[in-house]
Amino acid sequence: MSFESLDDRILRTVKLSVSKDLFGVRNYQEPRTQANCDRFIPCRAGNNWETSFATLPDTSKNSQTGKKTRETGENTRDGSVYNILLRNELFGENTEDVKSQCDERQVLTPVKNKNLFRYGTPSKMERTPNASKFQSSPYSLSPLSLSSQRLLRSPHKATRKISRIPFKVLDAPELQDDFYLNLVDWSVQNVLSVGLGSCVYLWSACTSQVTRLCDLSADGNVVTSVAWSERGHLVAVGTHHGYVTVWDVAVNKQVNKLQGHSARVGALAWNGDVLSSGSRDRLILQRDTRTPPTVTERRLVGHRQEVCGLKWSPDNQYLASGGNDNRLYVWNMQSLSPVQTYTDHLAAVKAIAWSPHHHGLLASGGGTADRCIRFWNTLTGQPMQSVDTGSQVCNLAWSKHSSELVSTHGYSQNQILVWKYPSLTQVAKLTGHSYRVLYLALSPDGEAIVTGAGDETLRFWNVFSKARSQKETRSVLSLYTGIR
């Protein structure tokens, strides 16, 4: 019988046991020479700890704090910059811009192996990390690497925040809850005109002074539409009795009275000194306000029901009209018949807006039975995109400085939506009116809007940015972009 020492018994036990380390991965190697040892030390020389730590899943994405962070773009960018900074300093990466990442919200790239400890022979690249990643100037006073310094110095565009509450609310007693009327307009001289009952009031955004322009109660009349001229010195007032009056706001005096309609005038649109008016009598009349009222007007016949929307294109060459017959027409200055007809809407078309950025692009919105915003290429006469808003579309207005538009809605959301074109993604959703948001006007600086509803309030919102977009896309609709 042979006797073995304690060390020999330990060594033999290790050889016969399952050679797995603490983490369940086979890693024991037969020593080349017999040596006395009293414990087993696993070999982990081939592990890449930097990569292993990076593969740990981020459990904070499912937490409530993570959800709140992803709701704001500014917090998302700050978190991305911080994580990239850590990766530069700890893992030796040399990322210098947040935009170089495929996804700002995805800080770590998911891999199949999510274990912290990985065993195996490291590759040649892992054995010899790139020393240039860790190099920095010996004269630098910053403890950060050059990549991290460039990352922190890189300029970034501030995230635009749209307030969910109006910055001003005005009382508007007797503001009618009628879908077919247009009772609010904002002039280039920063004066707001509002039709309340039988009166038209002017509110100066500079001085907050309110003046009454006219009162039609003497003949039992009611204001049904208002519209400022392009220079902002004249305001046209449509009435329930069918005539249109033109007022000079500087002297507070009526300068013209245009007759010809046999029913109320719910839509007005200026083109220089030419005033277009749409009425319940289904006619569109175009008259020069400088001529006497006896001069014959241009009569545009096409709609089968009340005309409730009128807008001239930015180049003043085409007039778009919408009516209660669910039709959208485009007219020009040479013909008395519509040059284009669109019949895709399933309800009344009141919301009409020409894009100031894309030549020939027209947007229109349908009523309760339609609820869609549709876009048209008036150069070719073809329909383009459309989006179902889920509620009655009352008004549309494009931003002056970016490719965005705002829409106001009635049944049943009573909301205000800001859209980005052409992706048609919602930028903001504003609520506050308790009735249909039937009236909309854009401020002269293009930053704010005013909305009116049957709850007899006017609400002012900051929805657009003053700064012009640096990445202004060239319109693919324009025929002139390809001509040299």
VMD Tcl script that draws the C-alpha trace (Angstrom):
set ca {
  {0.00 0.00 0.00}
  {1.32 3.39 -1.01}
  {0.74 6.55 0.80}
  {0.32 9.88 -0.99}
  {0.75 13.31 0.36}
  {-2.03 15.87 0.83}
  {-0.83 17.86 -2.18}
  {-0.91 14.80 -4.43}
  {-4.46 13.96 -3.37}
  {-5.63 17.51 -4.13}
  {-4.04 17.44 -7.55}
  {-5.60 14.07 -8.37}
  {-9.03 15.26 -7.23}
  {-8.84 18.28 -9.52}
  {-7.92 16.09 -12.49}
  {-10.80 13.68 -11.93}
  {-13.46 16.34 -11.28}
  {-15.38 18.14 -13.95}
  {-13.03 20.91 -15.01}
  {-15.44 23.79 -15.10}
  {-14.87 27.14 -13.50}
  {-17.29 29.22 -11.51}
  {-19.21 30.40 -14.62}
  {-19.81 27.00 -16.16}
  {-17.31 27.25 -19.04}
  {-14.57 24.64 -19.53}
  {-11.27 26.41 -19.02}
  {-8.84 24.15 -17.17}
  {-5.58 23.18 -18.86}
  {-3.25 20.26 -17.96}
  {-0.09 21.69 -16.46}
  {3.01 20.86 -18.46}
  {5.02 20.01 -15.39}
  {4.01 18.42 -12.15}
  {3.81 21.11 -9.48}
  {2.49 21.11 -6.01}
  {-0.47 23.48 -5.55}
  {-3.17 23.85 -2.95}
  {-5.92 25.56 -5.03}
  {-7.31 25.83 -8.56}
  {-7.01 29.19 -10.39}
  {-8.93 29.39 -13.70}
  {-7.22 31.03 -16.64}
  {-9.04 34.09 -17.98}
  {-6.24 35.69 -19.97}
  {-8.23 35.52 -23.20}
  {-11.14 37.61 -21.99}
  {-11.90 41.01 -23.49}
  {-13.44 42.77 -20.50}
  {-14.20 45.98 -22.38}
  {-16.33 44.20 -24.95}
  {-17.97 42.02 -22.32}
  {-19.12 44.98 -20.27}
  {-20.55 46.55 -23.42}
  {-22.76 43.54 -24.05}
  {-24.68 43.87 -20.79}
  {-28.38 44.63 -21.47}
  {-29.67 48.05 -20.45}
  {-32.57 47.34 -18.12}
  {-33.33 51.03 -17.65}
  {-35.15 51.16 -21.01}
  {-38.17 49.49 -19.47}
  {-38.20 51.62 -16.36}
  {-40.40 54.65 -15.87}
  {-37.35 56.91 -15.77}
  {-36.24 55.61 -19.15}
  {-39.66 56.29 -20.65}
  {-39.64 59.87 -19.45}
  {-36.15 60.40 -20.84}
  {-37.16 59.20 -24.29}
  {-40.13 61.57 -24.42}
  {-37.94 64.65 -24.80}
  {-35.44 64.97 -27.62}
  {-33.04 67.09 -25.57}
  {-32.71 64.48 -22.82}
  {-32.21 61.80 -25.45}
  {-29.34 63.68 -27.07}
  {-27.70 64.49 -23.74}
  {-27.86 60.86 -22.76}
  {-26.37 59.81 -26.08}
  {-23.50 62.27 -25.75}
  {-22.77 61.04 -22.23}
  {-22.74 57.40 -23.29}
  {-20.53 58.12 -26.30}
  {-18.18 60.04 -24.02}
  {-17.90 57.02 -21.72}
  {-17.25 54.72 -24.65}
  {-14.50 57.01 -25.93}
  {-12.72 57.12 -22.59}
  {-13.28 53.56 -21.34}
  {-13.39 51.47 -24.48}
  {-11.03 53.46 -26.66}
  {-13.56 54.48 -29.32}
  {-13.01 57.68 -31.27}
  {-16.57 58.85 -31.99}
  {-16.71 62.61 -32.53}
  {-20.34 63.21 -33.57}
  {-23.69 61.97 -32.30}
  {-25.04 61.83 -35.85}
  {-22.50 59.18 -36.78}
  {-24.42 56.70 -34.69}
  {-27.08 54.69 -36.47}
  {-29.60 55.34 -33.72}
  {-29.20 57.97 -31.02}
  {-31.48 56.08 -28.66}
  {-29.62 52.80 -29.04}
  {-26.44 53.37 -27.06}
  {-25.08 49.82 -27.16}
  {-25.31 47.48 -30.13}
  {-27.11 44.27 -29.19}
  {-25.21 41.02 -29.69}
  {-26.18 37.41 -29.37}
  {-23.86 36.68 -26.41}
  {-25.03 38.79 -23.48}
  {-22.82 37.17 -20.81}
  {-20.39 39.33 -18.93}
  {-17.55 36.79 -19.11}
  {-16.62 35.29 -22.46}
  {-13.98 32.60 -22.78}
  {-11.99 31.70 -25.84}
  {-8.88 32.61 -27.72}
  {-8.91 36.35 -28.44}
  {-8.42 37.49 -31.98}
  {-5.37 39.32 -33.14}
  {-7.17 42.66 -33.11}
  {-8.33 42.10 -29.55}
  {-4.81 41.24 -28.37}
  {-3.34 44.42 -29.83}
  {-5.81 47.26 -29.39}
  {-5.38 50.31 -31.56}
  {-3.08 52.54 -29.61}
  {-4.06 55.60 -31.64}
  {-7.48 55.64 -30.00}
  {-5.95 56.47 -26.66}
  {-3.45 59.00 -27.91}
  {-3.93 62.62 -26.94}
  {-1.82 65.71 -27.12}
  {0.83 65.86 -24.36}
  {0.16 69.58 -24.07}
  {-3.59 69.26 -23.56}
  {-4.98 70.55 -20.28}
  {-8.08 68.35 -20.58}
  {-8.17 64.83 -19.13}
  {-10.35 63.76 -22.09}
  {-9.17 62.36 -25.38}
  {-9.19 64.38 -28.58}
  {-12.34 62.60 -29.84}
  {-14.24 63.40 -26.65}
  {-13.12 67.02 -26.79}
  {-14.35 67.36 -30.36}
  {-17.62 65.69 -29.37}
  {-18.24 68.22 -26.60}
  {-17.28 71.17 -28.81}
  {-19.48 70.11 -31.73}
  {-22.48 72.47 -32.12}
  {-25.94 71.05 -31.98}
  {-29.30 72.45 -32.87}
  {-31.47 73.18 -29.86}
  {-34.58 71.06 -29.63}
  {-37.69 73.05 -30.47}
  {-40.27 72.89 -27.72}
  {-43.89 73.66 -28.52}
  {-45.86 74.83 -25.52}
  {-49.04 72.86 -24.90}
  {-50.82 75.91 -23.46}
  {-51.64 79.19 -25.26}
  {-49.60 82.24 -24.33}
  {-52.67 84.48 -24.58}
  {-56.43 84.00 -24.40}
  {-58.96 86.67 -25.44}
  {-62.69 86.68 -24.96}
  {-64.67 86.75 -28.21}
  {-68.39 87.07 -27.37}
  {-70.83 86.21 -30.17}
  {-68.18 84.36 -32.19}
  {-70.37 82.10 -34.32}
  {-70.07 78.32 -34.26}
  {-70.57 77.92 -38.03}
  {-68.28 75.70 -40.09}
  {-68.83 77.65 -43.35}
  {-67.72 81.07 -42.08}
  {-64.28 82.71 -41.92}
  {-64.33 85.30 -39.15}
  {-60.64 85.71 -38.13}
  {-57.70 87.12 -40.10}
  {-54.26 88.54 -39.20}
  {-52.71 91.37 -41.25}
  {-49.07 91.99 -42.15}
  {-49.24 95.06 -39.89}
  {-49.86 92.76 -36.90}
  {-53.53 93.65 -36.47}
  {-56.16 90.98 -35.90}
  {-59.66 91.39 -37.34}
  {-62.54 89.42 -35.83}
  {-66.19 89.30 -36.80}
  {-68.38 89.13 -33.70}
  {-72.08 89.12 -34.40}
  {-72.86 92.24 -36.43}
  {-69.57 94.01 -35.62}
  {-65.95 93.79 -36.75}
  {-63.29 94.46 -34.13}
  {-59.58 95.13 -34.60}
  {-57.02 94.04 -32.03}
  {-53.45 95.33 -32.25}
  {-50.88 92.72 -31.23}
  {-48.36 95.49 -30.57}
  {-50.44 97.64 -28.23}
  {-53.26 95.21 -27.28}
  {-55.69 98.00 -28.16}
  {-59.18 97.02 -29.36}
  {-61.21 99.19 -31.75}
  {-64.55 98.62 -33.42}
  {-64.34 98.96 -37.18}
  {-68.02 98.71 -38.17}
  {-71.46 97.80 -36.88}
  {-74.06 96.24 -39.21}
  {-76.85 95.95 -36.66}
  {-78.66 98.97 -38.10}
  {-79.94 96.97 -41.10}
  {-80.16 93.67 -39.25}
  {-77.06 92.24 -40.91}
  {-74.42 89.83 -39.59}
  {-70.70 89.52 -40.40}
  {-69.91 86.22 -42.15}
  {-66.28 86.70 -43.27}
  {-63.28 89.04 -42.95}
  {-60.06 89.25 -44.96}
  {-57.08 91.61 -44.95}
  {-55.49 92.90 -48.14}
  {-51.88 92.00 -48.86}
  {-50.55 95.37 -47.69}
  {-52.69 95.35 -44.58}
  {-54.37 98.73 -45.07}
  {-57.75 97.42 -46.29}
  {-60.08 94.85 -44.76}
  {-62.99 93.25 -46.61}
  {-66.13 92.30 -44.70}
  {-68.58 89.74 -46.07}
  {-72.17 89.90 -44.84}
  {-75.19 87.68 -44.42}
  {-77.17 89.80 -46.92}
  {-74.69 89.05 -49.71}
  {-72.79 92.32 -50.20}
  {-69.13 92.97 -49.35}
  {-67.81 96.19 -47.84}
  {-64.18 97.35 -48.03}
  {-62.81 99.49 -45.19}
  {-59.72 101.65 -44.87}
  {-58.47 100.99 -41.34}
  {-56.23 104.07 -41.25}
  {-59.20 106.44 -41.39}
  {-61.82 103.93 -40.21}
  {-63.93 104.57 -43.30}
  {-65.80 102.43 -45.82}
  {-64.27 102.91 -49.28}
  {-66.31 100.47 -51.37}
  {-69.44 98.34 -51.32}
  {-69.58 95.38 -53.69}
  {-72.89 93.76 -54.51}
  {-73.76 90.82 -56.71}
  {-74.31 87.86 -54.41}
  {-77.83 86.77 -53.49}
  {-76.81 84.92 -50.30}
  {-74.26 85.19 -47.50}
  {-70.57 85.57 -48.35}
  {-68.57 83.10 -46.27}
  {-65.17 83.19 -48.02}
  {-62.92 86.05 -49.19}
  {-59.46 86.12 -50.80}
  {-57.30 89.04 -51.99}
  {-55.03 89.08 -55.05}
  {-53.48 92.52 -55.10}
  {-56.44 94.88 -55.56}
  {-58.69 92.10 -56.87}
  {-61.06 90.63 -54.31}
  {-62.58 87.17 -54.78}
  {-65.72 86.27 -52.83}
  {-67.52 82.94 -52.42}
  {-71.14 82.71 -51.42}
  {-73.96 80.34 -50.55}
  {-75.40 81.16 -53.97}
  {-72.62 78.88 -55.38}
  {-70.90 81.72 -57.23}
  {-67.37 83.10 -57.02}
  {-67.11 86.77 -57.98}
  {-63.83 88.56 -58.77}
  {-63.85 92.36 -58.64}
  {-61.28 95.13 -58.67}
  {-61.81 97.26 -55.57}
  {-60.36 100.35 -57.31}
  {-63.15 100.47 -59.89}
  {-66.73 101.72 -59.32}
  {-69.26 99.10 -58.14}
  {-71.03 99.29 -61.52}
  {-68.15 97.59 -63.35}
  {-68.98 94.03 -64.44}
  {-67.32 91.36 -62.35}
  {-65.88 87.98 -63.35}
  {-68.28 85.19 -62.43}
  {-66.81 81.74 -61.80}
  {-69.48 79.05 -62.00}
  {-68.70 75.48 -61.00}
  {-69.72 74.65 -57.45}
  {-73.10 73.07 -56.85}
  {-73.39 74.12 -53.21}
  {-72.06 76.84 -50.91}
  {-68.49 78.02 -51.45}
  {-66.73 77.97 -48.07}
  {-63.00 78.08 -48.92}
  {-60.91 80.40 -51.12}
  {-57.11 80.76 -51.36}
  {-54.80 82.31 -53.96}
  {-51.49 80.63 -54.75}
  {-48.26 82.39 -53.62}
  {-47.55 83.54 -57.20}
  {-51.12 84.90 -57.52}
  {-51.73 82.84 -60.65}
  {-54.22 80.25 -59.39}
  {-57.26 80.36 -57.13}
  {-58.29 77.26 -55.18}
  {-61.90 76.99 -54.06}
  {-63.68 74.45 -51.89}
  {-67.39 73.93 -51.41}
  {-70.04 72.02 -49.57}
  {-70.36 69.81 -52.68}
  {-67.13 68.02 -51.61}
  {-65.29 69.44 -54.62}
  {-61.98 71.27 -54.87}
  {-61.44 73.48 -57.93}
  {-58.39 75.32 -59.26}
  {-58.98 78.42 -61.41}
  {-56.68 80.74 -63.34}
  {-56.97 84.36 -64.46}
  {-57.65 83.55 -68.12}
  {-60.54 81.09 -67.95}
  {-64.04 81.22 -66.45}
  {-64.05 77.44 -66.00}
  {-61.94 75.47 -63.52}
  {-58.69 74.17 -64.95}
  {-58.51 71.34 -62.42}
  {-61.16 69.43 -60.46}
  {-60.56 67.15 -57.47}
  {-63.37 64.97 -56.17}
  {-61.61 62.64 -53.70}
  {-62.99 64.35 -50.58}
  {-66.13 62.85 -49.03}
  {-67.26 65.98 -47.18}
  {-67.22 69.76 -47.43}
  {-63.85 71.31 -48.32}
  {-63.19 74.44 -46.30}
  {-59.52 73.97 -45.29}
  {-57.26 75.04 -48.19}
  {-53.57 76.03 -48.10}
  {-50.91 76.54 -50.79}
  {-47.36 75.58 -49.85}
  {-44.90 78.51 -49.92}
  {-41.97 76.09 -50.23}
  {-43.05 73.64 -52.94}
  {-44.26 75.18 -56.18}
  {-47.71 73.89 -57.14}
  {-48.34 71.96 -53.92}
  {-51.88 72.36 -52.57}
  {-53.25 70.94 -49.31}
  {-56.94 70.54 -48.53}
  {-58.98 69.10 -45.69}
  {-62.41 67.47 -45.60}
  {-65.27 67.70 -43.14}
  {-66.68 65.21 -40.67}
  {-67.43 62.44 -43.18}
  {-63.94 62.69 -44.72}
  {-61.49 63.77 -41.97}
  {-58.52 63.58 -44.35}
  {-55.81 66.05 -45.32}
  {-54.94 65.53 -48.97}
  {-52.07 66.93 -51.02}
  {-52.24 67.71 -54.73}
  {-49.70 68.40 -57.45}
  {-51.45 71.16 -59.34}
  {-48.71 71.21 -61.99}
  {-49.71 67.76 -63.18}
  {-53.18 67.51 -61.64}
  {-52.28 64.33 -59.78}
  {-53.13 63.46 -56.15}
  {-50.21 62.89 -53.81}
  {-50.25 61.93 -50.13}
  {-53.14 61.85 -47.71}
  {-53.52 61.33 -43.97}
  {-56.60 60.49 -41.91}
  {-56.71 62.90 -38.97}
  {-59.60 61.22 -37.18}
  {-61.73 64.36 -36.93}
  {-63.27 67.15 -38.99}
  {-60.64 69.34 -40.69}
  {-61.58 73.02 -40.33}
  {-58.44 74.95 -41.33}
  {-54.93 74.52 -42.73}
  {-51.91 76.84 -42.71}
  {-48.31 76.32 -43.81}
  {-45.30 77.57 -41.90}
  {-43.46 80.43 -43.60}
  {-40.01 79.18 -42.61}
  {-40.13 75.37 -42.66}
  {-41.94 72.56 -44.42}
  {-44.57 72.16 -41.71}
  {-48.27 72.88 -41.53}
  {-50.89 73.25 -38.81}
  {-54.45 71.97 -38.94}
  {-57.43 72.71 -36.71}
  {-60.20 70.21 -36.12}
  {-63.80 69.94 -35.04}
  {-65.89 66.85 -34.42}
  {-64.92 65.22 -32.30}
  {-61.40 66.01 -31.10}
  {-61.47 69.87 -31.14}
  {-57.69 69.82 -31.38}
  {-54.81 71.57 -33.14}
  {-52.17 69.44 -34.89}
  {-48.75 70.39 -36.23}
  {-47.47 68.21 -39.08}
  {-44.08 67.76 -40.71}
  {-44.15 67.44 -44.50}
  {-43.61 65.18 -46.42}
  {-43.29 62.55 -43.67}
  {-46.69 63.64 -42.27}
  {-45.57 62.92 -38.72}
  {-47.23 64.82 -35.89}
  {-44.94 67.36 -34.27}
  {-47.41 68.53 -31.62}
  {-50.99 68.14 -30.48}
  {-52.64 71.12 -28.77}
  {-55.92 71.05 -26.91}
  {-57.88 73.62 -24.96}
  {-60.93 74.62 -26.98}
  {-64.18 73.04 -25.84}
  {-65.88 73.64 -29.23}
  {-64.85 73.08 -32.83}
  {-61.72 75.03 -33.76}
  {-63.33 76.72 -36.77}
  {-61.03 79.73 -37.24}
  {-57.29 79.99 -37.79}
  {-54.88 82.78 -38.71}
  {-51.08 82.95 -38.95}
  {-49.06 85.82 -37.45}
  {-47.06 88.03 -39.84}
  {-43.74 86.78 -38.45}
  {-44.82 83.19 -39.07}
  {-44.20 82.06 -35.51}
  {-47.61 82.15 -33.80}
  {-51.16 81.24 -34.72}
  {-54.51 82.33 -33.36}
  {-57.46 79.97 -33.18}
  {-61.11 80.71 -32.57}
  {-64.01 78.46 -31.59}
  {-67.64 78.50 -30.59}
  {-66.57 78.62 -26.94}
  {-66.16 82.36 -27.63}
  {-62.41 82.48 -27.03}
  {-59.39 83.35 -29.14}
  {-56.24 81.43 -28.20}
  {-52.71 82.31 -29.28}
  {-50.11 79.55 -29.68}
  {-46.39 79.46 -30.52}
  {-46.11 76.55 -32.94}
  {-43.52 77.46 -35.59}
  {-39.88 78.46 -35.41}
  {-38.69 81.86 -36.60}
  {-35.41 80.52 -37.97}
  {-35.55 79.39 -41.56}
  {-34.66 75.76 -42.06}
  {-31.05 75.34 -43.21}
  {-31.88 72.10 -45.01}
  {-34.60 73.54 -47.24}
  {-35.42 70.82 -49.74}
  {-35.85 71.67 -53.39}
  {-39.34 71.01 -54.63}
  {-39.62 68.02 -56.94}
  {-42.87 69.55 -58.21}
  {-41.23 72.60 -59.74}
  {-40.61 72.34 -63.46}
  {-37.96 75.05 -63.30}
  {-35.45 73.15 -61.14}
  {-34.35 71.05 -64.11}
  {-33.91 73.96 -66.53}
  {-30.39 75.34 -66.93}
}
mol new
graphics top color blue
foreach p $ca { graphics top sphere $p radius 0.5 }
foreach p [lrange $ca 0 end-1] q [lrange $ca 1 end] { graphics top cylinder $p $q radius 0.2 }
display resetview
